[in-house]
Every structure is written in structure tokens, then in C-alpha cells.
């Protein structure tokens, strides 16, 4: 398999998985698109190992360990030879890492978060949840910036805030789905403060204490979106519009959750084709708009 074919496999994988936000979309500069698809394919498959298909935790961890070994091998020149989807991912990824000089630590952080999804079902504190986001979401933003040729501490911090906010928004959006998998991405200390029990989710309804708790989570998340907003202006060209639309899309879902009083049991808000005009308008008129509008 040649490198161009490997990238094509990654781009197909990126286009066939459901996401709230476009992956390697045509808004990205062409020179970035294939590299972002390779990064996404690596992370998507590892996330699937943690979540789907194999029920036994030890088997899931073994798959993730193998993924980590293949990552190390591909950076040492060991990618290539096979014709499977996984072979294609690592062939493309090795080329991307080499061409864009990407830090391996960011990929290792992603894998550590996926392992944690297998072993950890509850989070005691807000800081523990943020640490998970630091490894499960923030590396993606930093890798995109590196693919764009940007290495700047201020941009990294802003990107981290947005990526964490996007991850948290997805948690609030997927409370029911995660609970069905036995996971709860809500700080237990906050649950106790609001006098709610996780098992209340079995009733598929939220009382006022639950809604107040989730309102606090949304408020914290909104503050992170605002903290990270400068990254959307810290880049140039088409990437700027990609980041603006991603930021606006996340806020749009968070706002929809609030309007629905966080009742994801009867209506789980998502982004669709009908949202694109509003997001595009917001991206174009970004400088004259207020955060969140």
C-alpha cells in the first residue's frame, strides 16, 4: 500500500463516523486535510477499542496496548507492508508525524485516556474530570495547530479550553448513552452537593436538583468556551473559519441543552445540515458578534 492510498482510507473513515463536528472538512486547507484525517483515524479506532465490540476489559486493554506498540513502531520506521485498515492508518500517521514533526506525547496522552475509559467509571471531582479531558480532547487541538505549523503557548492554552469545552458538551449531551455503558462523566462531589443519586438516571427523567446540577456544569463549560475563543482568531485563512464554526457548533449544542432543560431522554440535540447556514453566518460575522451569539 502506498501513502496516498493510506490517506484515502483515513479520509473514508473520517467521513463515515457520526460526529457533531466535521472532521478534515473542506473548510480546512487542502495541505492539512489528509494529515488531520490520519490523526482522526488513529484516535477513532482506539476509541472504538475502548467502547465497542469487545466486552471483556482485558481484551480492550490488550487492543489498546497493541495500538500503543504500533504507534511506537511507526515512529521508528516500522509502518508499512500490510493491506489492512490498521496498516493504512499507521502508514499515513507515520508520514504525518514525520512531515509535520508532531509530538508523540500527544498521541500517548490520547491512548491513556482511552485506557481510562476501560478502567474508570466515575470521577470524584471536577479536577479529575478536567484531567481526563486534558488527555482525551486537548491533544487533538494541539495536533491540529501543529499540522497548521503553529506552536504558540497562548494558542495552546486557548485550544485546550475549547477542546475541553467540546468534550464536556458531549458528556452533557450523552449522559443517557454513557450511563447505559456504565459510565458517568459528572463529578460525584457535585452530585452530593445537589443531593442527587446517579441511579436517578434509570428513571429517564430529571428532577429539579438534577437540572440545577447540569445548569452548573453548563455554566462551567460556557466559561471554557469563552476562555478559548481567542484561538479562533489566532490562526489565519480557512482554518480560522473551521475553528469558528467548531466553536459556534459546540455553543449551539450547549445552548440547546439549556433550552431543553437538559432532558436528553426525550430530545438529544445534535447538529445537522439545517444548522450550517447559522454557523456559517456566525463565522463570517464573528468580530461583530458577542460570545455565544
C-alpha angles and dihedrals in degrees: 000000000000125000096255091054090049091053090049089057090052092049092051090051091050092051097048101053121085113248135165088225132040117262118215088347125180089261087074118086109265091241090060100041101082093043092052089048090054091051091047093049091052092050095040094055093046090050089051090054089056095045115026147044103005113071099186111089093216091055091050091050091048090055090050091048090053090049089053091050091049089051090054091045095050092053089053092055096267099122119110143046102090132087101214126111090253091051089052093050093053094043090054093041093051089053092047093048091049098044096043096034093231121188111250089210090073091057091046089053090055091052092049089056092049090051088051090056087062097047105030124061102165138039121211099199144021090247091056090052091049090051089055090051089049088065103029100046114008096066090063093059092046091049091051089052091050091049086054089053094250122135109167128140094218092051090047092054092048091046091050091054093051094045092049090048091051091049092049091047088055090051092054090045092050102040092123095044093048092046089055087056090051095255131122119189096192125103109256090212089061092046089056092047090056094042097241131138122218089226087067087082088072088073091061090226135092126223124209093271091055091049091050090050092051091046088059091049090051091049091053090047092050090053089055092051089053092046091052098043094100092069088070090062096036093075129058140222124012093341088066091060092045090055093044092053091046091051092046092047092054093049090047092057092044090051091048090053090053093049089051090048088241094291097152090159094075099026127016109193117226137165120257141166090284090064095055098084092053092046092047091048090049092050093050094047093039099127095053095046129085120239110279096017 
